[in-house]
């Protein structure tokens, strides 16, 4: 029997609306112009409603009326967290937790209705599939909020999802279609949508990519089924597995031991769908023409399709190479000025403007184009630990209690006691449940040489800038390159490069190899 984690009602509860009609009137006068106040009112009133004793059917009608407004306000309020560096500051954490609490409040409301259904309330006898789907939906939305903000969530959310789906399956409710706001869905489709969202390596996806994936899965998940067994056909994508008695999401089917609580997801239909859409876009069709929605960027959609296929159908991390688990202390420094200062071990006293720019970088991720080095002391090294590593990158966790905030694709440098500084960029980030910042670092191969560059000849529009010379690596057929501040690169630009020994070299910039948040890696030729 399904055990729902809900508290008893309270006769002292006093929501402003006490039935569906009262809710309709209240929503009609709710002012949405001040988002924070509207969000706060919704959270308070729904929390009170959850405590208020009323019939299951009337509660269901009331919650159904609230859904559209709650979804609209939540989506708008979540925009305040878009592109924020991690960890979030106190104000951002408050917004994040308020959003999570409102999803939780909607979940508790539907759980109370489901409790009435389980107890046999006759008026809810035909609503079993709808109630299970709504509970799965709001549990999934809570999980998705954690994914979007890149904060780890409690395994208890997985337990809730699995137990709800198991109950729907036991009562043969999992395939029954129910109405969503703009489409039809089912318990299986809703459950599959959350499972696949979490299996797409969400820490590596931007909030835009997560939202697009979420919209696509609303349609795609209807074609995916869950079964108690699987058959692997040669040449097809390997199935994924989920344990209904466990506390995790999807795993590779060949990585788990079979038992009665295992359910298997055939990924062959999804693989075919993604490959067909990718091929059509390569042939020049637009996202609208291949059914990916309107007004989407073609290149971004094409890139996301490839990433999703790699994550769901190709075992992407295995394909990229296994990482060796280690525990090695490293020092980290970020920002062009700071990295340059530690590599060159010299600098000048910064001006007040430099200090302000450094503070802005720490908060917003922007790098000023001052072009001048600052002392090492202005960029203290942070203490981190490498948890696992291979030749392409590493997973690191900060051990300091505080520190700078980071964004994906930001330039960093790592140094252990046994090796010199190595450059890399932030590939993904998450904040663990213990509050530690965890990052995936993609290494930039080669030993960086700190240099200074300036535009040559009559082109004086660009000020002198700091840069890094990355030497050629013949063993991996990698030519020499330069890492410049973002926005400095100009194809064909003639520049003068000064190395640490004050040797000057004339170069001509070629093409962009890699573009990060605050840097650009470019090719060059001797001028």
C-alpha positions as CSV (number, residue, x, y, z in Angstrom):
1,X,0.0,0.0,0.0
2,X,1.2,3.5,-0.9
3,X,2.2,5.5,2.2
4,X,1.9,9.3,1.6
5,X,4.0,11.7,3.7
6,X,1.2,14.1,4.6
7,X,0.2,15.6,8.0
8,X,-3.4,15.6,9.4
9,X,-5.7,18.6,8.6
10,X,-6.2,21.4,11.1
11,X,-9.5,23.0,12.0
12,X,-7.6,26.2,12.7
13,X,-6.5,26.5,9.1
14,X,-8.0,29.5,7.4
15,X,-7.3,29.9,3.6
16,X,-8.8,32.9,1.9
17,X,-10.7,30.5,-0.4
18,X,-12.4,27.3,1.0
19,X,-13.8,25.8,-2.2
20,X,-13.3,25.9,-6.0
21,X,-15.7,28.8,-6.5
22,X,-13.9,30.9,-3.9
23,X,-10.6,30.0,-5.5
24,X,-11.9,31.1,-8.9
25,X,-13.0,34.5,-7.5
26,X,-9.6,35.0,-5.7
27,X,-7.6,34.2,-8.8
28,X,-9.6,36.7,-10.7
29,X,-8.4,39.5,-8.5
30,X,-4.8,38.3,-7.8
31,X,-2.4,40.9,-9.0
32,X,0.5,39.4,-11.0
33,X,2.3,42.7,-11.6
34,X,4.4,42.3,-8.5
35,X,5.8,38.8,-8.9
36,X,7.3,38.3,-5.5
37,X,4.1,39.3,-3.7
38,X,2.0,37.1,-6.0
39,X,4.3,34.2,-5.4
40,X,4.2,34.7,-1.7
41,X,0.4,34.9,-1.6
42,X,0.1,31.7,-3.7
43,X,2.5,29.8,-1.4
44,X,0.8,30.9,1.8
45,X,-2.8,30.2,0.6
46,X,-2.0,26.8,-0.9
47,X,-0.2,25.8,2.3
48,X,-3.2,26.9,4.3
49,X,-5.5,25.0,1.9
50,X,-3.5,21.8,2.4
51,X,-4.2,22.1,6.2
52,X,-7.8,22.9,5.7
53,X,-10.3,20.0,6.1
54,X,-12.5,19.5,2.9
55,X,-13.7,16.8,0.7
56,X,-11.3,15.1,-1.8
57,X,-13.3,16.1,-4.9
58,X,-13.6,19.8,-3.8
59,X,-9.9,19.9,-3.1
60,X,-9.1,18.4,-6.5
61,X,-11.3,21.0,-8.3
62,X,-9.6,23.8,-6.4
63,X,-6.1,22.5,-7.2
64,X,-6.9,22.1,-10.9
65,X,-8.0,25.8,-11.0
66,X,-4.7,26.8,-9.4
67,X,-2.4,24.9,-11.8
68,X,-2.2,27.4,-14.7
69,X,-1.6,30.4,-12.4
70,X,1.0,28.6,-10.3
71,X,2.9,27.4,-13.5
72,X,2.9,31.0,-14.9
73,X,4.2,32.6,-11.7
74,X,6.8,29.9,-11.1
75,X,8.2,30.2,-14.6
76,X,8.4,34.0,-14.3
77,X,10.0,33.9,-10.8
78,X,12.6,31.3,-11.9
79,X,13.9,33.8,-14.5
80,X,15.6,35.6,-11.6
81,X,17.9,32.6,-11.3
82,X,18.9,32.4,-15.0
83,X,22.6,32.5,-15.6
84,X,23.6,33.0,-12.0
85,X,27.0,31.9,-10.9
86,X,27.3,29.2,-8.2
87,X,27.0,29.0,-5.3
88,X,23.9,31.2,-5.2
89,X,23.9,34.2,-2.8
90,X,21.5,34.5,0.1
91,X,18.8,36.4,-2.0
92,X,19.0,33.9,-4.8
93,X,18.8,30.9,-2.4
94,X,15.6,32.5,-0.9
95,X,14.1,32.7,-4.4
96,X,15.1,29.1,-5.2
97,X,13.7,27.6,-2.0
98,X,10.4,29.6,-2.4
99,X,10.0,28.0,-5.9
100,X,10.7,24.5,-4.5
101,X,8.3,25.1,-1.6
102,X,5.5,26.0,-4.0
103,X,6.0,22.9,-6.0
104,X,6.0,20.9,-2.8
105,X,2.7,22.6,-1.7
106,X,1.0,21.6,-5.0
107,X,2.4,18.0,-4.5
108,X,1.0,17.8,-1.0
109,X,-2.4,19.0,-2.1
110,X,-2.7,16.2,-4.7
111,X,-1.2,13.7,-2.3
112,X,-4.1,14.5,0.1
113,X,-6.6,13.9,-2.8
114,X,-4.9,10.6,-3.6
115,X,-5.2,9.6,0.0
116,X,-9.0,10.1,-0.2
117,X,-9.0,8.0,-3.4
118,X,-7.0,5.2,-1.7
119,X,-9.5,5.3,1.2
120,X,-12.3,4.8,-1.3
121,X,-14.0,8.2,-1.6
122,X,-16.7,7.4,-4.2
123,X,-16.6,10.9,-5.8
124,X,-12.9,10.3,-6.7
125,X,-13.4,6.7,-8.0
126,X,-12.7,7.7,-11.6
127,X,-9.8,10.0,-10.8
128,X,-7.1,7.6,-9.9
129,X,-4.9,8.0,-13.1
130,X,-5.3,11.8,-12.9
131,X,-4.3,12.0,-9.2
132,X,-1.2,9.7,-9.7
133,X,-0.1,11.7,-12.8
134,X,-0.5,15.0,-10.9
135,X,1.6,13.7,-8.0
136,X,4.3,12.4,-10.4
137,X,4.2,15.8,-12.3
138,X,4.8,18.0,-9.2
139,X,7.4,15.7,-7.7
140,X,9.1,15.8,-11.2
141,X,8.8,19.6,-11.3
142,X,10.5,19.9,-7.9
143,X,13.4,17.7,-9.2
144,X,13.6,19.7,-12.4
145,X,14.0,22.9,-10.3
146,X,17.0,21.4,-8.6
147,X,18.4,20.4,-12.0
148,X,17.9,23.8,-13.5
149,X,19.6,25.5,-10.5
150,X,22.3,22.9,-10.3
151,X,21.7,21.9,-6.7
152,X,21.7,18.3,-5.6
153,X,18.3,17.0,-4.3
154,X,17.5,14.5,-1.6
155,X,17.2,10.8,-2.6
156,X,13.8,10.9,-0.9
157,X,12.4,12.6,-4.1
158,X,13.4,9.5,-6.1
159,X,11.7,7.3,-3.5
160,X,8.5,9.3,-3.9
161,X,8.6,9.1,-7.7
162,X,9.3,5.4,-7.7
163,X,6.6,4.6,-5.1
164,X,4.0,6.7,-6.9
165,X,4.7,5.0,-10.2
166,X,4.7,1.5,-8.6
167,X,1.3,2.3,-7.1
168,X,-0.1,3.4,-10.6
169,X,1.3,0.3,-12.1
170,X,-0.2,-2.0,-9.5
171,X,-3.6,-0.5,-10.1
172,X,-3.2,-0.5,-13.9
173,X,-3.4,3.3,-14.1
174,X,0.0,3.9,-15.7
175,X,-1.2,4.1,-19.4
176,X,-4.5,5.9,-18.9
177,X,-4.4,9.2,-20.7
178,X,-5.2,12.4,-18.8
179,X,-5.5,16.0,-19.8
180,X,-2.5,18.3,-19.2
181,X,-2.7,22.1,-19.8
182,X,-1.9,21.8,-23.5
183,X,-1.6,18.1,-24.3
184,X,-2.5,14.6,-23.2
185,X,-0.2,12.5,-21.0
186,X,-0.1,9.6,-18.7
187,X,1.6,8.4,-15.5
188,X,4.2,6.5,-17.6
189,X,4.9,9.5,-19.9
190,X,5.3,11.9,-16.9
191,X,7.6,9.4,-15.0
192,X,9.7,8.8,-18.1
193,X,10.1,12.5,-18.7
194,X,11.6,13.1,-15.3
195,X,13.9,10.0,-15.6
196,X,15.3,11.1,-19.0
197,X,15.7,14.7,-17.8
198,X,18.0,13.5,-15.0
199,X,19.9,11.1,-17.3
200,X,20.8,13.8,-19.7
201,X,23.8,15.0,-17.6
202,X,21.9,18.2,-16.7
203,X,24.8,19.8,-14.9
204,X,26.4,20.2,-18.3
205,X,23.3,21.8,-19.9
206,X,22.3,25.4,-19.7
207,X,18.9,26.4,-18.4
208,X,17.8,27.1,-22.0
209,X,18.9,23.6,-23.0
210,X,17.1,22.1,-20.0
211,X,13.9,24.0,-20.9
212,X,14.0,22.9,-24.5
213,X,14.6,19.3,-23.5
214,X,11.7,19.5,-21.1
215,X,9.3,20.8,-23.8
216,X,10.4,18.1,-26.3
217,X,10.0,15.4,-23.7
218,X,6.4,16.4,-23.1
219,X,5.7,14.9,-26.5
220,X,8.5,12.4,-26.9
221,X,8.0,10.6,-23.6
222,X,4.6,9.3,-24.8
223,X,6.4,6.9,-27.2
224,X,8.6,5.3,-24.5
225,X,7.4,2.3,-22.5
226,X,8.6,0.6,-19.3
227,X,8.7,-3.2,-19.2
228,X,9.7,-5.9,-16.7
229,X,12.2,-7.4,-19.1
230,X,14.1,-6.4,-22.2
231,X,15.6,-7.8,-25.4
232,X,18.8,-6.3,-26.8
233,X,18.9,-6.3,-30.5
234,X,22.3,-5.9,-32.2
235,X,22.9,-2.4,-33.5
236,X,20.2,-0.7,-31.4
237,X,20.6,1.6,-28.5
238,X,21.0,-0.2,-25.2
239,X,18.0,-0.2,-22.8
240,X,18.1,1.9,-19.6
241,X,16.9,0.5,-16.2
242,X,15.3,1.9,-13.1
243,X,14.8,0.2,-9.7
244,X,11.3,1.0,-8.3
245,X,12.6,0.1,-4.8
246,X,15.8,2.3,-5.1
247,X,16.9,5.9,-4.6
248,X,18.5,6.7,-7.9
249,X,17.3,7.4,-11.5
250,X,18.2,5.6,-14.7
251,X,21.2,3.2,-15.1
252,X,22.5,1.2,-18.0
253,X,20.6,-2.1,-18.2
254,X,23.9,-4.0,-18.4
255,X,25.2,-2.4,-15.2
256,X,22.4,-3.7,-12.9
257,X,21.3,-7.0,-11.5
258,X,17.8,-8.0,-12.5
259,X,15.1,-8.2,-9.8
260,X,11.3,-7.9,-9.7
261,X,11.4,-4.2,-9.0
262,X,13.5,-3.4,-12.1
263,X,11.8,-1.7,-15.1
264,X,13.5,-1.4,-18.5
265,X,13.2,1.5,-20.9
266,X,13.6,0.6,-24.6
267,X,15.7,3.4,-26.1
268,X,15.5,2.2,-29.7
269,X,12.5,4.4,-30.6
270,X,14.1,7.5,-29.0
271,X,17.4,6.8,-30.8
272,X,15.6,6.6,-34.1
273,X,13.6,9.8,-33.4
274,X,16.7,11.8,-32.5
275,X,18.8,10.5,-35.4
276,X,16.1,11.3,-37.9
277,X,15.6,14.9,-36.6
278,X,19.4,15.4,-36.6
279,X,19.8,14.3,-40.2
280,X,16.9,16.5,-41.3
281,X,18.5,19.5,-39.7
282,X,21.8,18.7,-41.3
283,X,20.0,18.7,-44.6
284,X,18.9,22.3,-44.0
285,X,15.4,21.9,-42.5
286,X,14.5,24.3,-39.7
287,X,13.6,23.3,-36.1
288,X,9.9,24.2,-36.9
289,X,9.9,21.8,-39.9
290,X,11.2,18.9,-37.9
291,X,8.8,19.4,-35.0
292,X,11.0,21.1,-32.5
293,X,8.8,24.2,-32.0
294,X,8.9,27.7,-33.3
295,X,11.6,30.4,-33.2
296,X,14.4,28.2,-32.0
297,X,18.1,28.7,-33.0
298,X,18.9,26.0,-35.5
299,X,22.5,25.5,-34.5
300,X,21.6,25.3,-30.8
301,X,18.8,22.8,-31.5
302,X,21.1,20.6,-33.6
303,X,23.8,20.6,-30.9
304,X,21.2,19.7,-28.2
305,X,19.9,16.8,-30.3
306,X,23.4,15.3,-30.5
307,X,24.0,15.8,-26.8
308,X,20.8,14.0,-25.9
309,X,21.5,11.1,-28.2
310,X,24.9,10.7,-26.7
311,X,23.6,10.8,-23.1
312,X,20.5,8.5,-23.6
313,X,21.6,6.2,-26.4
314,X,25.4,6.0,-26.5
315,X,26.6,5.9,-22.9
316,X,28.4,9.2,-23.5
317,X,30.7,9.1,-20.5
318,X,31.9,5.6,-21.2
319,X,32.6,6.7,-24.8
320,X,34.7,9.7,-23.6
321,X,36.8,7.4,-21.4
322,X,36.7,6.2,-17.8
323,X,38.0,8.5,-15.1
324,X,40.3,7.2,-12.4
325,X,39.1,7.8,-8.8
326,X,41.7,9.7,-6.8
327,X,41.9,12.1,-4.0
328,X,44.5,14.8,-4.7
329,X,44.7,18.3,-3.2
330,X,45.0,21.1,-5.8
331,X,45.1,24.8,-5.8
332,X,42.8,26.8,-8.1
333,X,42.9,30.3,-9.4
334,X,40.5,31.8,-12.0
335,X,40.3,35.0,-14.2
336,X,42.8,36.0,-16.7
337,X,44.5,38.5,-14.4
338,X,44.8,36.0,-11.5
339,X,46.1,33.1,-13.6
340,X,48.6,35.3,-15.4
341,X,49.9,36.7,-12.1
342,X,50.5,33.2,-10.6
343,X,52.1,31.9,-13.8
344,X,54.4,35.0,-14.3
345,X,54.8,35.7,-10.5
346,X,55.0,39.4,-11.1
347,X,52.7,42.3,-11.5
348,X,51.9,45.9,-10.6
349,X,49.7,47.4,-7.9
350,X,46.1,47.5,-9.2
351,X,44.2,50.7,-9.4
352,X,40.8,51.2,-7.7
353,X,39.2,50.5,-11.1
354,X,41.0,47.1,-11.2
355,X,39.7,46.2,-7.8
356,X,36.2,47.0,-8.8
357,X,36.5,45.0,-11.9
358,X,37.8,42.0,-9.9
359,X,34.8,42.2,-7.6
360,X,32.5,42.3,-10.6
361,X,34.2,39.2,-12.1
362,X,33.7,37.3,-8.8
363,X,30.0,38.2,-8.8
364,X,29.0,38.2,-12.5
365,X,31.7,36.3,-14.3
366,X,32.7,39.2,-16.5
367,X,36.4,39.9,-17.2
368,X,37.6,43.5,-17.9
369,X,39.8,44.2,-20.8
370,X,42.4,46.1,-18.8
371,X,45.2,44.1,-20.3
372,X,47.5,44.6,-17.3
373,X,48.6,42.1,-14.7
374,X,48.0,42.4,-10.9
375,X,49.9,40.9,-8.0
376,X,49.4,37.3,-6.9
377,X,48.1,38.4,-3.5
378,X,45.0,39.9,-5.2
379,X,44.1,36.4,-6.4
380,X,44.6,34.0,-3.5
381,X,44.6,30.3,-4.4
382,X,41.6,28.3,-3.4
383,X,41.8,24.8,-2.0
384,X,40.1,22.0,-3.9
385,X,40.3,18.2,-4.2
386,X,40.4,16.2,-7.4
387,X,37.9,13.3,-7.0
388,X,38.4,11.6,-10.4
389,X,40.4,12.4,-13.5
390,X,41.5,11.3,-16.9
391,X,43.6,12.9,-19.7
392,X,40.7,15.1,-20.8
393,X,39.5,16.5,-17.5
394,X,38.7,16.1,-13.8
395,X,36.0,16.4,-11.3
396,X,36.9,18.7,-8.4
397,X,35.3,19.7,-5.1
398,X,36.1,22.9,-3.1
399,X,37.3,22.2,0.5
400,X,37.4,25.9,1.5
401,X,34.3,27.1,3.4
402,X,33.9,30.1,1.2
403,X,35.3,31.3,-2.1
404,X,34.5,32.8,-5.5
405,X,31.4,32.1,-7.6
406,X,31.8,30.4,-10.9
407,X,30.0,30.0,-14.3
408,X,30.3,27.3,-16.9
409,X,32.9,27.8,-19.6
410,X,35.0,30.0,-17.3
411,X,38.8,29.8,-17.5
412,X,40.5,28.3,-14.5
413,X,44.0,27.0,-13.6
414,X,44.8,24.0,-11.3
415,X,48.1,23.2,-9.6
416,X,49.0,20.3,-7.4
417,X,52.2,19.9,-5.3
418,X,53.6,17.6,-8.0
419,X,52.8,19.5,-11.2
420,X,52.8,23.0,-12.6
421,X,49.6,25.0,-13.4
422,X,47.3,23.5,-16.0
423,X,44.6,25.5,-17.7
424,X,41.0,24.3,-18.2
425,X,37.5,25.5,-18.5
426,X,34.5,24.8,-16.3
427,X,32.4,22.2,-18.1
428,X,29.7,21.7,-15.5
429,X,28.9,22.6,-11.9
430,X,26.7,21.5,-9.1
431,X,26.3,22.3,-5.4
432,X,26.2,19.1,-3.3
433,X,23.7,18.5,-0.5
434,X,26.5,19.4,2.0
435,X,26.9,22.8,0.4
436,X,30.2,22.1,-1.4
437,X,30.7,23.4,-4.9
438,X,31.6,20.6,-7.4
439,X,32.9,21.3,-10.9
440,X,33.9,19.3,-13.9
441,X,37.0,20.8,-15.6
442,X,37.9,20.3,-19.2
443,X,41.6,20.5,-19.6
444,X,43.3,22.6,-22.3
445,X,46.3,20.5,-23.3
446,X,49.8,21.9,-22.9
447,X,51.9,24.0,-20.5
448,X,50.7,27.6,-20.7
449,X,53.2,30.4,-21.1
450,X,52.1,33.8,-19.8
451,X,52.5,36.5,-22.5
452,X,51.4,40.0,-23.2
453,X,50.0,41.0,-26.6
454,X,49.2,44.3,-28.4
455,X,47.9,45.1,-31.8
456,X,50.6,45.9,-34.3
457,X,50.9,48.7,-36.8
458,X,48.3,51.5,-37.0
459,X,45.5,49.4,-35.4
460,X,45.6,50.8,-31.9
461,X,41.9,50.2,-31.2
462,X,42.8,47.3,-28.9
463,X,44.7,47.9,-25.7
464,X,47.5,45.7,-24.5
465,X,46.2,42.5,-23.1
466,X,47.3,39.5,-21.1
467,X,47.3,36.1,-22.9
468,X,48.6,32.6,-22.7
469,X,50.7,30.8,-25.4
470,X,49.8,27.2,-25.6
471,X,52.7,25.3,-27.2
472,X,52.3,22.7,-30.0
473,X,51.9,19.1,-29.0
474,X,53.1,17.0,-32.0
475,X,52.2,13.7,-30.2
476,X,48.5,14.5,-30.4
477,X,48.8,16.7,-33.6
478,X,47.8,19.8,-31.8
479,X,49.3,23.1,-33.2
480,X,50.3,26.0,-31.0
481,X,47.5,28.4,-30.0
482,X,46.9,31.6,-28.0
483,X,44.3,32.1,-25.3
484,X,43.0,35.6,-25.4
485,X,40.5,37.6,-23.3
486,X,37.0,37.2,-24.7
487,X,36.2,39.9,-27.3
488,X,39.8,40.6,-28.2
489,X,40.1,38.2,-31.2
490,X,39.9,39.5,-34.7
491,X,40.7,37.2,-37.7
492,X,43.8,38.3,-39.6
493,X,44.8,40.8,-36.9
494,X,48.6,41.4,-36.7
495,X,49.8,41.4,-33.1
496,X,53.0,41.8,-31.2
497,X,53.6,39.1,-28.5
498,X,56.0,39.7,-25.6
499,X,57.2,36.5,-23.7
500,X,58.4,36.4,-20.1
501,X,62.0,36.9,-21.2
502,X,60.9,40.1,-23.0
503,X,61.4,38.5,-26.4
504,X,59.1,40.1,-29.0
505,X,57.4,38.1,-31.8
506,X,55.1,39.3,-34.6
507,X,52.1,37.1,-35.2
508,X,48.9,37.0,-37.3
509,X,45.7,35.7,-35.7
510,X,44.0,32.9,-37.6
511,X,40.6,31.4,-36.5
512,X,38.8,30.7,-33.3
513,X,39.4,27.2,-31.9
514,X,37.3,27.4,-28.7
515,X,35.2,30.1,-27.2
516,X,34.6,30.3,-23.4
517,X,32.9,32.8,-21.1
518,X,35.9,34.9,-20.5
519,X,38.5,33.6,-23.0
520,X,38.9,32.6,-26.6
521,X,41.5,30.1,-27.9
522,X,42.7,31.0,-31.4
523,X,45.2,29.8,-34.0
524,X,48.1,32.0,-35.3
525,X,50.9,32.1,-37.8
526,X,54.2,34.0,-37.7
527,X,53.8,37.4,-39.3
